[in-house]
Amino acid sequence: MNIILKTTAAACALIAAASAATAECSIDGGRVNIIGNEFPAIQTVAAAAAECTGVTVEANLTADHQTLNVAGMSGNPAEYTSAIVANSSIVALINEDVIRPLDELVAEYGKDIPQRQLITVGGKVMAVAFMANAQTLTYRADVLEEVGLDVPTTYEEVLVAAEAIRAAGIMENPVGGPYAAGWNLAQEFNNMYLGHGGEFFEPGTAKISINNEKGVATLEMMKALTEYMNPDYLTHDSNGTSAEWEAGNVALMHMWGSRAQVLMDDEGSEPQVYENTKVAAPLMVGDSGVPASTLWWDGWTVAKNISDEDAAATFQALAYAVSPQTLNDTTMNQAVWLIDGYEPAPVSEGVLAAVASGTKPYPMLPYMGLLHTASGDNIADFLTGKESAEQTLADIEAAYNAAAKEQGYIQ
């Protein structure tokens, strides 16, 4: 077995453990090269794939995966044989025709994969999901107790709590969030807009529908939150925000459930931080009754521009990696797994609450990525005071319309 992993030290430890294990996966040749994000659950999947013998396995797990996967799968042969994706990122791969339908591979090698894990687009299986995810409230129980407040359930209550924490001199910037300009910032807009009861597009069309009162209210709440964030919030992605949390600088944030295990373990922060780190349901905003979050799945794909041998090897390795054998005392807490045998743990309570509260899934629409990009490119101008909310929404609309017309989604 050969394994090359470009990722964190923690993932390297997982790979080492996998290499020492007695492999139950034997593949007769082929190449596997995975690209995906770098959080623990995906590190576990890459490590499990590496247990397979008779095949070369490589993995590039990086926060930049979404800027690399299309290009890395567009060559012939493709550099990457699989991209680990979510609701949103699979759309770009389908649009660029760089991943293959999996129906024949499922029939040959995936008969044991539960139906709930098979992601179908246009009547064809295009991915195999292995976990659910959502952004939910992460909070410091000790800090809230110190200021005498209950756990917030709305963004309005977060603002009240943030002011109380600052006024008490506990933290100057008690609110955090993945607000890095670009994809992360756009996703925060998506969450908040849905929470206000908004719809991204006019029903049944690709015509944008965010330039309205709900769009303005979304931007205004986002800006109000930034008043209690680190001044460098526009550079803080999920990794940066998690580092702020572990440093003890933040008490309230909307964060991915897949990050909860790292924030709640005893590595990277002092006992006062990790022992008091708790998760709760997604926050509400306004009076729509819709959670200000989106429900996601994460799963793997198989590249189109690779040999049938490499496609078969990739499918078999990853099918093994997301089978019940992957679950143990360590990995069970890393995600809300869709794998048979998963038993929910406290770190999963936020995502489970997101499912129970009716959180809307991120739209798997071919033009949603265009709106996501347009939002990420323009929202910072409002947050930094360069434009009004109305002008920013008009800029997003114009950028989206130009892209959507160019790709034929609207006239």
VENKA-V663052 format. One record per residue. N is the residue number from 0. SS is DSSP state (@ for helix, = for strand, . for the rest). PSI is psi as a letter, one per 40 degrees, with the letter a starting at -180 (none if undefined). D_FIRST is the distance of its C-alpha to the first C-alpha in whole Angstrom. Layout:
BEGIN
N|SS|PSI|D_FIRST  N|SS|PSI|D_FIRST
END
This chain:
BEGIN
0|.|h|0  1|=|h|4  2|=|h|7  3|=|h|10  4|=|h|13  5|=|g|17  6|.|a|19  7|.|i|20  8|@|d|20  9|@|d|20  10|@|d|17  11|@|d|15  12|@|d|16  13|@|d|15  14|@|d|12  15|@|d|12  16|@|d|13  17|@|d|11  18|@|d|8  19|@|e|11  20|.|i|12  21|.|h|12  22|.|h|10  23|.|e|13  24|.|h|11  25|=|h|10  26|.|h|10  27|.|g|12  28|.|i|11  29|.|i|12  30|=|h|11  31|=|h|11  32|=|h|13  33|=|h|15  34|=|h|19  35|=|a|21  36|.|i|23  37|.|e|22  38|.|i|24  39|@|d|22  40|@|d|22  41|@|d|20  42|@|d|18  43|@|d|17  44|@|d|16  45|@|d|14  46|@|d|12  47|@|d|13  48|@|d|11  49|.|e|8  50|.|e|8  51|.|h|7  52|=|i|5  53|.|e|6  54|.|i|6  55|=|h|6  56|=|h|8  57|=|i|11  58|=|h|14  59|=|g|17  60|=|h|19  61|.|i|23  62|.|e|26  63|.|e|27  64|@|d|25  65|@|e|28  66|@|e|29  67|@|d|26  68|@|d|24  69|@|d|27  70|@|d|27  71|@|e|23  72|@|e|23  73|@|d|27  74|.|i|25  75|.|g|25  76|.|i|22  77|.|i|21  78|.|d|19  79|.|h|18  80|.|e|17  81|=|i|18  82|=|h|21  83|=|h|22  84|=|i|25  85|=|a|29  86|.|d|32  87|.|d|33  88|@|e|30  89|@|d|29  90|@|d|33  91|@|d|32  92|@|d|29  93|@|d|31  94|@|d|34  95|.|e|32  96|.|f|31  97|.|e|27  98|=|i|26  99|.|i|26  100|.|i|28  101|.|e|25  102|@|d|28  103|@|d|26  104|@|d|23  105|@|d|24  106|@|d|26  107|@|d|24  108|@|e|21  109|.|f|23  110|.|d|26  111|.|e|25  112|.|h|25  113|.|i|28  114|@|d|31  115|@|e|31  116|@|e|28  117|=|h|28  118|=|h|30  119|=|h|32  120|=|h|34  121|.|f|37  122|.|e|36  123|=|i|32  124|=|h|29  125|=|e|28  126|=|i|26  127|=|h|24  128|=|i|26  129|=|e|24  130|=|i|27  131|=|i|30  132|=|i|32  133|=|i|35  134|=|h|37  135|=|i|39  136|=|h|41  137|=|h|40  138|=|i|43  139|=|h|44  140|@|d|46  141|@|d|48  142|@|d|49  143|@|d|50  144|@|d|52  145|@|d|53  146|.|e|55  147|.|f|56  148|.|i|54  149|.|i|52  150|.|h|49  151|.|i|50  152|.|e|49  153|=|i|50  154|@|d|50  155|@|d|53  156|@|d|53  157|@|d|50  158|@|d|53  159|@|d|55  160|@|d|53  161|@|d|51  162|@|d|55  163|@|d|56  164|@|d|53  165|@|d|54  166|@|d|57  167|.|e|57  168|.|e|55  169|.|d|52  170|.|i|50  171|.|d|51  172|.|g|48  173|.|e|47  174|=|h|45  175|=|i|42  176|=|i|40  177|.|g|37  178|.|e|40  179|.|h|38  180|.|h|40  181|.|b|38  182|@|d|36  183|@|d|37  184|@|d|40  185|@|d|41  186|@|d|39  187|@|d|41  188|@|d|44  189|@|d|43  190|@|d|43  191|@|d|46  192|@|d|48  193|@|d|46  194|@|d|48  195|.|e|51  196|.|e|51  197|.|i|50  198|.|h|49  199|.|d|47  200|=|i|48  201|.|h|52  202|.|h|51  203|.|e|50  204|.|i|49  205|.|e|47  206|.|h|50  207|=|i|50  208|.|f|51  209|.|e|51  210|.|g|54  211|.|a|56  212|@|d|57  213|@|d|54  214|@|d|52  215|@|d|55  216|@|d|54  217|@|d|51  218|@|d|51  219|@|d|54  220|@|d|52  221|@|d|48  222|@|d|51  223|@|d|52  224|@|d|49  225|@|e|48  226|.|e|51  227|.|e|50  228|.|i|46  229|.|h|45  230|.|d|47  231|.|f|44  232|@|d|43  233|@|e|42  234|@|e|39  235|.|h|37  236|.|a|34  237|@|d|33  238|@|d|31  239|@|d|34  240|@|d|36  241|@|d|34  242|@|d|34  243|@|d|38  244|@|d|38  245|@|d|36  246|.|e|39  247|.|e|41  248|.|e|43  249|.|i|43  250|.|e|44  251|=|h|44  252|=|i|42  253|=|h|40  254|=|i|36  255|=|h|33  256|@|d|33  257|@|e|29  258|@|e|30  259|@|d|32  260|@|d|30  261|@|d|29  262|@|d|33  263|@|e|34  264|.|i|31  265|.|f|33  266|.|h|31  267|.|e|32  268|.|i|36  269|.|i|39  270|@|d|39  271|@|d|42  272|@|d|40  273|@|d|37  274|.|d|40  275|.|e|42  276|=|h|39  277|=|i|40  278|=|i|39  279|.|a|42  280|.|i|42  281|.|i|42  282|.|i|46  283|=|i|49  284|.|i|51  285|.|a|54  286|.|f|56  287|.|d|53  288|.|e|52  289|.|h|48  290|.|i|46  291|.|g|45  292|.|i|41  293|.|i|39  294|=|h|36  295|=|i|33  296|=|i|30  297|=|h|26  298|=|i|24  299|=|i|21  300|.|i|22  301|.|h|21  302|=|i|22  303|.|d|24  304|.|f|24  305|.|i|20  306|.|i|20  307|@|d|20  308|@|d|17  309|@|d|15  310|@|d|18  311|@|d|17  312|@|d|13  313|@|d|14  314|@|d|17  315|@|d|15  316|@|d|12  317|@|d|15  318|@|d|18  319|@|d|15  320|@|d|15  321|.|f|19  322|.|i|20  323|@|d|22  324|@|d|19  325|@|d|18  326|.|h|22  327|.|a|23  328|.|d|26  329|.|d|24  330|@|d|23  331|@|d|26  332|@|e|28  333|.|e|26  334|.|i|27  335|=|g|30  336|=|i|27  337|.|e|28  338|.|i|25  339|.|h|27  340|.|e|28  341|.|h|28  342|.|h|31  343|.|i|33  344|.|i|33  345|@|d|36  346|@|e|34  347|@|e|34  348|@|d|37  349|@|d|38  350|@|d|36  351|@|d|37  352|@|d|41  353|@|d|40  354|@|d|39  355|@|d|42  356|.|e|45  357|.|f|44  358|.|h|42  359|.|i|42  360|=|i|38  361|.|h|38  362|.|h|39  363|.|g|37  364|.|i|39  365|.|d|38  366|.|e|41  367|@|d|40  368|@|d|38  369|@|d|41  370|@|d|43  371|@|d|40  372|@|d|40  373|@|d|44  374|@|d|44  375|@|d|41  376|@|e|43  377|@|d|47  378|@|d|47  379|@|d|47  380|@|d|50  381|@|d|52  382|@|d|50  383|.|e|51  384|.|e|55  385|.|d|55  386|.|i|55  387|.|i|57  388|@|d|55  389|@|d|57  390|@|d|56  391|@|d|52  392|@|d|52  393|@|d|54  394|@|d|52  395|@|d|49  396|@|d|50  397|@|d|51  398|@|d|48  399|@|d|46  400|@|d|49  401|@|d|49  402|@|d|45  403|@|d|46  404|@|d|48  405|@|d|46  406|.|e|44  407|.|e|46  408|.|d|46  409|.|i|50  410|.|none|53
END
